[in-house]
Amino acid sequence: MRAVRSLEVVNVIKLPQDFAGPVLGFQWSPSSRLLLVANPSEIRVISALDGSFNATIRNAVAPGTKPAHVGFGASDAEICVVASFGLKFAVYDLASSKAVEIGSPKLFSLLAASRCFAFRPQTHHLALLTRTAGKDLISLHTFPTRELQRSWAPDTIDAQGLLWSPDGRWLLVWESAAQGHKLLFYTSDGHIFRTWSGPTSPAPEYKDYAAGAGIRTVQFSADARHLAIGDYSRSLYLFNMASVTETMRLQHPSSLVPRDTLQVRVSSHRYCREARRTRLIVNRFGRSRWVSHRQDRRFIPS
């Protein structure tokens, strides 16, 4: 461990010699007190600054396989593991040394596994997306026991993720891009509130949007007042979450045209033997600055 400002070594943690193989997980706990390090066969949770805590989880997945996701849950005492091939989703409680296993998580690839579950802010409820008998299922589990509170089948063919809003009021589930634009808005207790099926009053060049690919990314603002939805076009749709309506559409132009209000150019390029100084002037509101490149290859503002 190194300090951010001085980069001085604060603590050195030695892992056992039998901890071998590629590192699949390396993550801080929610309180930044613990550190998780995982390889294909073992998960270690250690105290970051001292030796006050040390926990080990072995054989979290079947022998010969690698977990698709390893990370902390809603608290420092929870470890979430998504097994390969969608065999199970496991939550390990380090405080009680117990585990809760749920079968058939919907997404289990390295890039998509983290989208099949989400924790509600404040209450830490777990929302999990699974698939059984060809149907998508969403389940809500209480904290900290992770007992099943409610489950239902969303109106989706191939759901690709779920997301809680930062204030915990909304749970979003979106359809695969191959199935077009479809985003489901659920209340915190799992009741459907609204379904978004694409942009309203699309531009003439996007009149055939229904034949194209659907949702690509969904992201809330930090205060949960706005929602951004991106698809595979050059448009970004903004929602006002107070009314859950589309309020703005941002479109990236096919070509960028510089405006007169901002110009960036190199007006002088000069080298010196002593310091190899390069003068870079940025004409923005009449301000400029120097940038020095010394012989030790460090950039120092002067």
N, C-alpha and C positions, 0 to 999 in steps of 0.2 A: 504494500500500500504506500502511495506517495501523496504528499500534500500538493494541492492544486497550485498554490502560488509559488512555492519554492521548489517543488518536485523532490523534496527530501523524503527519504524512506522513513515511513512512520511505523510500519509493521511488516514482518516477513512471516508468511504462513507456508510451512513445508507440508506438501502432500505425501502420502505414503508411496513407497516404491511400486506397489502393485496397482496404483492408479495410473493405468496406461490406456492408450488408444486415443482417438480424436476427441476433442472437447466439443460436446453438443450443446452445452448450456453454460453461460457465464453471466450472472445477473445479480443485481442488488435487490435486497428485500424492500418492501414498500416503505419501511422506516429507515432504510439505509444503515441498519445495524448489523445485518447478516449478509453473507455472500454465498451464492449457489454456484457450484461447479459440478458438471455432469459429464460422464462419458457413456458409451453404449451400455455398460453393465452396472454402473454405480452412480449415485447422486449424493453429493456431500454438501452440507450446509454448515458453515463455520462463521464464527464471530469475526468481524472485520478488523477490530482494533485490539482485541485481547482474546484469550483462550477461554472465555466464559461459556461458550456454547459450541457444541459439535454434534452433528447428527449425520447418520449414514442410511441411505435407502439402497438396498441391493435387489437385483432381479425385479425391477419395476416393470419390465416387459419380458416377453418370451425369449429364451436363449437363442442367440443367432440373429436377432432383430435389433433395430435401433428405434428409439422413441422419435416420433415426429415432432414433438414439442415437449420441453421441460422448462418449468418456470414457477415463480411464486404465484400464489393465488391472491385472495383478497387481504390476507394478513401475513405476517412473518412466519406463522405456524403452518401455513398451507403450501403444499407443493402439488402442482398440477402436471399430469403426464398424459399425453395422447400417444397411444401405441400405434405402431405401424399397421397398415392394412385395415384400419378402423376397427380393431378388435375391442378396445375399451378406452374409456376416459376415466382416469383415476385421480382422486384427491387424497393426499396423505396429510394427516394431522400430526404434526410433530409434537404437539402438547400432550395428546392422548395416545400416541403410537398406534392409531387406527387408520384404516383406509376405506374409502368408499369408491366402488367401481361401478361404472355405468357403461353398458355395452353399446356398440355401433355408433360412435360419433360420426357425423356426416362428413367432415373434412379432415383428412389425415395426411396430407402432403406437407412437406417442410415449409412451404410458403403459405399454405392456406389453413393449417391446423389451428392457428390462433384465432381465426374468424368463427370457429364453431362454438365458442363459449365467450361469455362476457359477465363481468361482475357489476352489480348495481351499486352506484356510489351511496355512501352513508350506511345502507342496510346490508350490503355485501351479499345480496341474493345472487345465486348463480343461475344464469340462463344458458341452456345447452341445446344445441341443434344436433339431432340424431336422425337416422334414417332406418326404418324397419319395414319390411315387406313392401318395398318400393314407395313408401310414403315418408315425407318429411315430418318430423315431430319436434316440438319445442317444449322443454320442461323447465320449471322453476324450482329451485332447491334452496332451503333455508340455510342460514348461517348460525352456528358453525357445524351443525350435525349433517348438513347437506341432505336432509330428508326431502322427499318429493312433496311439493306443495301443490303444484298444478301442472298439467300437460295438455297440449292440444295439437292438432294438425293444421298448419297454416295452409292458406290457399296458394300453394306454390307447386311447381313441377320439379324444379331443381334449385332449391335455395342455396345461396353462396355465402351467407354470413349473417350475423346479427350484431347489434350494437346498442348499448344503453346510452341515453343522453347524459351529459355531465350532471344534471340536476336529478336524475333518476325518474323522471316523469314518463319518458317514452322508451319503448323497445322497438327498434327497427329491424326488419328482415327484408332482404332484397333477393330478387330472382336472378337466375343465371342470365348472362348477357345474351346467350343464344335464344332465350325465351322472350326477348324484348324488354321494354321498360316496365318494371313493376317493383314498387316499394310499399311495404305494409307498415303502417303505424299502429302499434299496440300500446295500450295503457300499461301502467306498471303491474297491474293484476292480470294482464294477459287478454284483455278484451280488445277486439279490433276497433279502431277509431276511423281510419281512412286508408284508402288504397290509391297510390299515385301510379298512373299508367302512362306517363310521358308528359312532355311539355304541352302547355295550353297555348293555342294560337301560334303554332310554329312559323318560322320565317319561310318564305317561298322555297328557298333552296333546301329546307329541311321538311318539306311537306310529306316526304316518304320515309320519315324517321322510323315508322313502325316496322319497316322492312329491314332496318339495320340492327346493329348490335345494341344491347341495352346498357344497364348500369355497370360502371367500372369501379367507382369508388364513392364512398359516403363518409362525410366528416362533419361533426358538430363544431360550432365555435366554443371557446372556453367557457362562456357564460350560458351556453345552451339556448341562446336566443335566436340563433340562425343555424341553418343546415345547408351544406353544399353537396350537390350531387353531380358527379362527372360521368359522362358516357364516352363512347368511342368516336364522337364527333369533336368539333372544336368549341363546343358550348359547355358552360358550367351553369347549373341552375341553383338559385339561392331561395331558401324557404324562410319565412317568418314563422317561428315555432309558437308564437302566441296565438295565431290563427291557423297554423299548419297549412299555409297556402304559398304558392309560388309567387314571389314578389319581384324577382329580377333574373335576367339571363345575361351572362357574360359570354362573349364570343371572341375567340382568338382569331385575329385576321390572318389571311394567307400570306401576307407580306407586311413587314414592319417598316413604317415610314417615320424617320426622325422628325421631331417637332422643333420649333425655334426656341422653346423654353429651356431645352437641355441639350448641350453639346459637350461631348467628351473628345478631346484630341491631345496628342503629344505635340507641344509647341517647341520644345527644345530637348535635344538628346545629346548630352555631352558627357564624356568620360574624363576622369582625372587619374593620373598614375597613383596618387597617394591613397585616395579613398574610393576611386571608381564611382564617382557620384553621378547619378542620373536625375535630372530635373523633370518631374511630371506635373503638368499644370492641368487641372480640371476646371474648366470654365462653367461653374454652376453658381449662380447668384454672386459672381465676382470673386469667388474664393479660390485659393490655390494652395498647394503645399509641396514640400520637398520630400523626397524619398531617397535615402542613402543606401548604397550597397558597398559594404566594406570588404576588405580582403579576407576576413574570416567568414564571409558568406552569410552574415546576419543582416537582416533588413532593420534599420533603425530610423525612426522618424527624427528629423532635425529641423 
